Every structure is written in structure tokens, then in C-alpha cells.
Amino acid sequence: MQMSREIELEGHIIDSGIMTKVMDQVMDMGGNFEILVFDVGKQKTDPSYARLRIAAPTEEQLDLILSEVFRLGAHYPIVADAALVPAEGDRIVPKGFYSTTNHPTQVKVGGEWIPVEFLEMDCILVVDKEQKRACCTPLSKLKKGDLVVVGEDGVKVDYPERPREGGRFEFMHGTVSPERPSETLIEQIAREIIDIKRGGKEVVLVGGPAIIHTGGGPALAEIIRKGYIDVVLAGNALATHDIESNLFGTSLGMDIRTAKNVTGGHKHHIYAISEVMRAGSIRSAVEKGVITGGVMYECVCNKVPYVLAGSIRDDGPLPDVITDVMVAQDTMRRHLRDAGMVLMVATLLHSVAVGNCLPSQVRTICVDINPASVTKLMDRGTTQAIGVVSDAGTFFPMLAKKLDEYAKTFSV
């Protein structure tokens, strides 16, 4: 005897691969399915509809399968209100709580569908019945008495579909290959940045120290100075080596122009941190004339906010670095609210951390010399990421050039 439930799928479920994903997920988890109804749209703009019966040997296994296919946009034919259970204490979730995706989501409360705010994966879905609001709440922010959605009933996920018309980056999806034409991809990214800025959204940079090591710092500084970057998210290393390069012309003790080690250069980053400590902060060091150029200099001069999140690897760290990781995480979230694009360059760990906080609608570009980096990012849930295999020192000068080519039609 098998346990079974009926589910529905609707929308552009064929050409977007959602129907196939659902069937694969069911079989991979040891279940089986029967297609009861399948109405295919007659034209490419017409939605399709399918009703399936999902079966599994046990109720527990069936629940696990349904939990996964609901995240792909499936739902019950008759949708009841979501079950709400108050949290018994701070950071204590009720049994069977709904774990969120980063896709557009609605929750049914009092017979009404409420859009979920602050979309983020792996959070708790909390409902305010009086305000008729629902939001993704990180475990660290869950408070005693918060009404938590339990189970899958009453939750509808709008899984991203392939655009009806070929988009600017459409051919980039799928695989990540170093054999794609870098200049063409960078030109498309430049155009997308301009479109996003025109639309009133922000471009966020997530950057690693390899930007400085590979000589990409001056071009990035120029891009920031010209107003194309609205927020910089990084760690202690990017800021430290950027300041080191301004003070000593080195990064990790290596002369950036000649790529040769400098005698005593291994101490330069410590000197750089110390000088900022003496000034009190990066901003103070800029205002006092200690720092006269570079990425952090342009951030300060052009009022571009930056969040430097600390780690156990840090030297110093710089006084601006947020060493409480939960505070850093919350600060990053606030700066991501208006993001239209997040550009992740040469920093896998920060990219994964930021990607975990992003809704799936945010354009996400991951630039790394290692093709595996974008694969790891996508494997950890940031499935909207587009990969560009490029050295940071090559990427930013080319991006600055392409942005300049469109400057006549763009006003920051």
C-alpha cells in the first residue's frame, strides 16, 4: 500500500523545465507519480497546467517529497490556510516549521494570499496577522511568541521561469566555461549595470583581495568614482591590501607593477593596518591625507557605504571591520534590500554568504578565475548566479572601458 496526494503545477512549466524537475525530484527520492491532467499551452505565451498524483511507501517519505516539489512551485489543488504556531522561546522553532526558499513566496492567512517580504533561503516564515504581513526571519531574529508557519499547507512558491524572450545573459546559463568570449560577456554586464542604475536599483560589489593582488584595484576605484557601484561588501583583506597598495605600492608585499617581491614587503599590510589604527578609521585616514587613492579612498570620497565582515584569518583587523559575524550579516542584509545586481568577484566565501541572503530575482554575477567557484555558489542555493571565468585584474579594466563606451547614454 502506498500513500498518495495530488498536486498542481501551472505556468510555463514545460520550456522552463519545472515539470521535469518535479518528476526527477519525485523519482530521486524513491517516490512515483501519475499524471492525471496535462493541459499544454498552444502558444509559447500560453501557460500550461498539470495535476499529478504523488505516491510513496510511507507518509513520512511522501511528506519529504512534497516538501521538495512545493519548493519548485507545486501546490495542493485546494489550498488551506497556513498553520501558525507561536515560537515557545527566542531562537526556538516549532516542530515541522516551514523553511523558506529565496524565490517569490505567498502565504495564505484568513483566506487571503499575503506576499512574503525579505526573501531569503533557509529562514523561518513569520506572520503578523494584525498587520497582514509575512516575512522571512533568520533564526537569530526569531522571538518568543512569533507566529511561525508550520508545514507546507498555505504556502505557494513562484519558482523562476525562463524568460519568454531571450535575455541578455540567456546563453550564459547552464555550464561554466573558460572558453566563452570574455569581452562579450563583460560588455553585456556593463549594459546590464547601466540598465539597473537607470531603473533605480543598486549595484552591489562583493570583492576579495585578489582584486588588488592582480592589479584590478585602480580600475575598480575608477568604476566606484564614476558612480556605478552603490555598496561594497568585503572582508578585512580587500581593504587592507588596497590601503597597502596606496601606501607602499605593494599587495602582500609584492610590487603590483613589476610582480616582484619587495624586501621587507611582508610587513607592509601590518604597517597599513597600523596607520589606519593611528588615524582611528579608514574615513579618518582619508580625511587626514594618510590614504590618498584606491578603492576605499573612492568609497569614502563618494559616500559609497561599505561593510567589512571579519573572520578568524584576519590580521589586525582594521578598525572598520565588524568582528561580530551576526552584526555583519544583519548589516549586509540592510544594504542588499535595494540591490538589482550583485557582482561577486574573486571571493568564494563572501559570495556564498551574500548569496544566501539574496532573493532569486536579483541579478547575480560571479567572476572568478576558477570555474568551480560559481558551481559551488550555485550548489549552495544561489541558482540564479551567472558565471564569468576571468582574472579580476583583467575583468575590471575591461568593465571600466565598456562602461565608458556607454557613458554618453547614462547619467549616474
Secondary structure, DSSP 8 states (H G I E B T S, - for coil): --EEEEEEEEESTTTTSHHHHHHHHHHHTT-EEEEEEEE--SSTTS-EEEEEEEEESSHHHHHHHHHHHHTTT-B-SS----EEEE-SBTTB--TTB-B--SS-EEEEETTEEEEEES--TT-EEEEETTTTEEEEE-GGG--TT-EEEESSTTEEE------SS--TTGGGSS---TTS-HHHHHHHHHHHHHHHHHTT-EEEEEE-THHHHTT-HHHHHHHHHTT---EEEEEHHHHHHHHHHHHHSEETTEETTT--B-TTGGGHHHHHHHHHHHHSSHHHHHHTTS--SSHHHHHHHTT--EEEE--TT-SS--TT-B--HHHHHHHHHHHHTTEEEEEEES-HHHHHHHHTTS-TTSEEEEEESSHHHHHHHHHTT-TTEEEEE--HHHHHHHHHHHHHHTGGG---
